[in-house]
Amino acid sequence: MNSILVVGTVALDSVKTPFGDHQAILGGSAAYFSVSARYFSPVRLVAVVGKDFPHEHVAFLKKRGIDTTGLMLTSGKTFRWEGEYTGDMNSATTLATHLNVLAEFDPAIPEEYKKTPYVFLANIDPEIQERVLQQLSRPRLVAADTMNFWIANKRQQLLKLLKKIDLFFLNDGEAKLLSGESNILKAVQQVIKLGPKKVIVKKGEHGALLFHDKTFFCTSAFLLETVVDPTGAGDTFAGGVMGYISQSGKLNQSVFRKAIVHGSVLASFTVEGFSLNGLVKATRPAIKARVQEFEKRHYF
C-alpha cells in the first residue's frame, strides 16, 4: 500500500472555546494530518518535540499505526500554541506562540522515508519545506500547506517552493493575499500560474474548492449542529484528502473530488472534540456512513 510522508509540527496546544478550556493537549499540523490520513494509508511522520513532550502522546501516535521513526526528541521545550475561539468559532485568536525546539527544526529525512511516493509539507517555514524536498527521491505527488505569515514574510522562498508543488492547500484569505486579487477565482488562477498544478482552497464551514486545468469543483463542509473545537480541522481535512488519494493510487479528477469529500468528513469528526479526541472516535463504518450522507445531501 502507498505510504505518505508528512513533515510538520507536533505541538502542545492550550485551547479555550465556549465548550471548555484545555491546557497542553496534543496538537500540531502533523499530528492531526497523520491520524486523519492513517484511516486510508500508512503514514510516516517527521517532526520535532522537546523533552517535556508526554510519552503517552508518542504511544498514542504509534498505537494509531503511525511510523514515528522521524519524530525527533531534542533538549528544550516542545512547540506550544495557545488560542481562543468565540462567536461562530470560524477562526481563533492566538494568545501565545512559543516556538521552542521548532525554532531550530532542520529535519533530516530517514533513509527509509526518502522514496515515499506521496508527500505532504505541512504549514512550516517554506525554507524547511524546500530542504525536505531536496532530500527526497522523486515523489509521485507533493502537496504543501502555508499560512499568511509565510506569504507576508517569506514570500520569495514560498514562490520558489511553489514551482515544485503538485497540490497546494491554502484558505481563501491566503489565496487573495498571495495573488493580490480580491476575487477568489482570479486569485486562484494567479496562484496556479506560480507553479502548483492543482489548488485546494479551504473555506472552513463553507467547504472547499478544487482548481485544476481551468476547471473547478466546489463542495460544502459536512455540517454539524455543534462544533466543540475547530483546531486542526484544516490539517485533518488535508490528511483525509491525501490519505484517500494515496489509497486509490490514482491522480485523476474523480479521485481528487472524492478525496475532498472524505477530507471534509474526517474534519467533521475532529471538530466534535478537543485535541484529537473527536477524530479518533471515527471508525471506517462511521466515515463511510457520513460520506454516504454527504453524497445524498449533494445528489452525487
C-alpha positions in Angstrom: 0.0 0.0 0.0 1.2 3.5 -0.8 2.7 5.5 2.1 2.5 9.2 2.9 5.3 11.3 4.3 4.3 14.3 6.4 6.7 16.9 7.7 5.2 19.4 10.1 4.6 20.2 13.7 3.7 18.2 16.7 2.7 20.5 19.5 1.2 21.0 22.9 -1.9 23.3 22.5 -3.9 25.2 25.0 -7.3 25.9 23.7 -10.4 27.7 25.0 -13.8 27.5 23.4 -17.3 28.0 24.7 -17.2 24.2 25.5 -14.2 24.2 27.7 -10.6 25.2 28.5 -7.9 22.6 27.9 -4.2 23.0 28.6 -1.2 21.4 27.0 -3.1 18.9 24.8 -1.8 17.1 21.8 -1.9 19.2 18.7 0.2 20.3 15.7 -0.4 20.1 11.9 1.5 16.8 11.5 -0.4 15.1 14.4 -3.8 15.9 13.0 -2.8 15.1 9.4 -1.2 11.8 10.4 -4.2 10.5 12.4 -6.6 11.5 9.6 -4.5 10.1 6.7 -3.9 6.8 8.6 -7.6 5.9 8.1 -6.6 5.2 4.5 -2.9 4.8 4.1 0.4 4.2 6.1 1.9 7.4 7.4 5.5 8.4 8.1 5.8 11.3 10.4 8.7 13.8 10.6 8.6 16.5 13.3 10.4 17.6 16.4 9.4 17.7 20.1 11.2 18.6 23.3 11.9 16.5 26.4 8.7 17.9 28.0 6.6 16.0 25.4 4.5 13.4 27.2 5.5 9.8 26.4 1.8 8.8 26.2 1.4 11.1 23.2 4.1 9.2 21.3 2.5 5.9 22.4 -0.9 7.3 21.1 0.6 8.0 17.6 2.2 4.6 17.5 -1.0 2.9 18.5 -2.7 4.6 15.6 -0.2 2.8 13.3 1.8 5.9 12.5 5.5 5.4 11.9 7.3 7.8 14.3 10.8 7.0 13.3 11.2 10.6 12.1 9.8 12.1 15.3 12.9 13.8 16.7 13.3 14.3 20.5 15.7 17.1 21.4 16.6 19.0 24.5 14.4 22.0 25.2 10.6 22.5 25.2 8.0 21.4 22.7 6.4 24.0 20.3 3.3 25.4 22.1 0.3 27.3 20.9 -2.4 29.0 22.9 -5.7 30.1 21.3 -9.3 31.0 22.0 -12.4 30.6 19.9 -15.5 32.8 20.4 -18.7 33.7 18.5 -19.1 31.5 15.4 -15.7 29.9 16.0 -14.6 30.3 12.4 -11.1 31.5 13.5 -9.0 31.5 16.6 -7.5 34.4 18.5 -3.9 33.4 19.1 -3.0 34.2 22.7 0.6 33.0 22.6 3.0 31.1 20.4 6.2 29.5 21.8 8.4 28.1 19.0 10.8 26.4 21.4 12.6 23.5 19.7 10.7 24.3 16.4 12.9 27.4 16.1 15.9 25.2 15.2 14.0 22.5 13.3 16.1 21.2 10.4 14.6 17.8 9.5 16.9 15.0 8.4 14.6 12.6 6.5 15.3 9.0 7.5 16.8 6.9 4.6 13.8 4.6 4.6 11.4 7.6 4.0 13.2 9.1 1.1 11.3 7.2 -1.6 7.9 7.7 -0.1 5.6 8.3 -3.1 3.2 10.8 -1.5 4.5 13.8 0.4 2.7 16.5 2.4 4.7 19.5 3.6 2.5 20.9 6.4 2.4 24.5 7.5 6.0 25.3 8.3 8.7 27.7 7.0 8.9 27.3 3.2 12.7 27.1 3.5 12.3 24.0 5.6 9.8 22.6 3.1 12.3 23.2 0.4 15.1 21.4 2.3 12.8 18.5 2.8 12.2 18.2 -1.0 15.9 18.2 -1.6 16.3 15.1 0.4 13.6 13.1 -1.4 13.7 10.9 -4.4 11.1 11.9 -7.0 7.8 11.6 -5.1 4.7 10.8 -7.2 2.7 13.7 -5.6 4.0 16.6 -3.5 1.4 18.7 -1.6 2.0 21.7 0.6 0.2 24.0 3.0 1.0 27.5 4.1 -0.2 30.5 6.1 -0.4 34.3 6.0 2.8 34.7 8.0 4.9 32.9 5.4 3.2 34.7 2.5 4.0 38.0 4.1 7.4 37.3 5.5 8.9 34.5 3.3 7.3 35.3 0.0 10.3 34.7 -2.2 11.1 31.4 -0.5 7.4 30.3 -0.9 7.4 31.3 -4.6 10.5 29.2 -5.2 8.8 26.2 -3.5 5.5 26.5 -5.4 7.3 25.7 -8.7 7.9 22.2 -7.2 4.4 21.6 -5.8 1.7 19.4 -7.4 -1.1 20.2 -4.9 -1.3 23.4 -2.9 -3.6 23.8 0.1 -4.5 27.3 1.4 -7.5 29.2 2.6 -9.3 31.9 0.6 -7.7 34.8 2.6 -4.3 33.3 1.9 -5.1 32.9 -1.8 -6.1 36.5 -2.0 -3.0 37.7 -0.1 -0.6 35.6 -2.2 -2.2 36.7 -5.6 -3.1 40.3 -4.8 -6.6 39.6 -6.2 -9.8 40.2 -4.2 -11.9 37.7 -6.3 -11.3 34.1 -5.4 -11.5 32.8 -9.0 -9.0 35.4 -10.2 -6.8 34.8 -7.1 -6.5 31.0 -7.7 -5.8 31.5 -11.4 -2.9 33.7 -10.4 -1.7 31.1 -7.8 -1.7 28.3 -10.3 0.5 30.5 -12.6 3.0 30.4 -9.8 3.6 26.7 -10.2 1.2 24.3 -8.4 -0.7 22.0 -10.8 -3.8 21.9 -8.5 -5.0 24.2 -5.8 -7.4 23.4 -3.0 -8.9 26.4 -1.2 -10.1 25.6 2.3 -13.2 27.6 3.3 -13.9 26.1 6.8 -17.6 25.7 7.4 -18.3 26.8 3.8 -16.4 23.8 2.3 -13.6 23.7 -0.2 -12.8 24.4 -3.8 -10.6 22.4 -6.1 -9.0 24.2 -9.1 -7.2 22.3 -12.0 -6.8 22.9 -15.7 -9.2 25.9 -15.7 -11.9 23.8 -14.2 -13.1 23.9 -10.6 -15.1 21.7 -8.2 -16.8 23.1 -5.1 -18.3 21.4 -2.1 -19.7 22.4 1.3 -18.4 21.1 4.6 -20.1 18.3 6.4 -22.5 20.4 8.5 -22.9 19.7 12.2 -25.2 21.2 14.9 -22.4 21.5 17.4 -18.7 22.4 16.9 -16.7 21.9 20.1 -13.2 22.8 18.9 -12.2 23.7 15.3 -8.4 23.4 16.0 -6.7 21.1 13.5 -9.7 20.8 11.1 -7.8 22.1 8.1 -4.9 19.7 8.8 -7.4 16.8 9.3 -9.0 17.8 6.0 -5.6 17.7 4.2 -4.9 14.3 5.8 -8.2 12.9 4.6 -7.5 14.2 1.1 -4.0 12.9 0.9 -4.9 9.6 2.5 -7.7 8.9 0.1 -5.5 9.8 -2.9 -2.7 7.6 -1.7 -5.1 4.7 -1.1 -6.6 5.0 -4.6 -3.2 5.1 -6.3 -4.7 7.3 -9.0 -4.4 11.1 -9.7 -7.4 11.7 -11.8 -10.1 14.3 -11.3 -12.7 11.9 -10.0 -10.3 10.7 -7.2 -9.5 14.3 -6.2 -13.1 15.2 -5.9 -13.9 12.1 -3.8 -10.8 12.9 -1.7 -12.1 16.3 -0.8 -15.4 14.8 0.3 -13.5 12.3 2.5 -11.3 15.1 3.9 -14.4 17.1 4.8 -15.9 14.1 6.6 -12.8 13.5 8.6 -12.7 17.1 9.6 -16.2 16.8 10.9 -15.1 14.3 13.4 -12.2 16.4 14.6 -14.3 19.5 15.5 -16.6 17.3 17.7 -14.0 17.2 20.4 -10.8 18.8 21.8 -7.4 17.8 20.5 -7.7 14.5 18.6 -10.4 13.1 20.8 -13.2 13.6 18.2 -11.1 12.3 15.3 -10.0 9.0 17.0 -13.7 8.2 17.6 -14.2 7.8 13.9 -14.4 4.3 12.6 -14.4 3.1 9.0 -18.1 2.4 9.0 -18.8 5.8 10.6 -16.7 7.5 8.0 -18.5 5.6 5.2 -21.8 6.5 6.6 -21.0 10.2 6.7 -19.6 10.1 3.2 -22.9 8.5 2.0 -24.9 11.1 3.9 -22.8 13.8 2.3 -23.4 12.4 -1.1 -27.1 12.2 -0.6 -27.1 15.9 0.5 -25.3 16.8 -2.7 -27.1 14.4 -5.0 -23.9 12.7 -6.1 
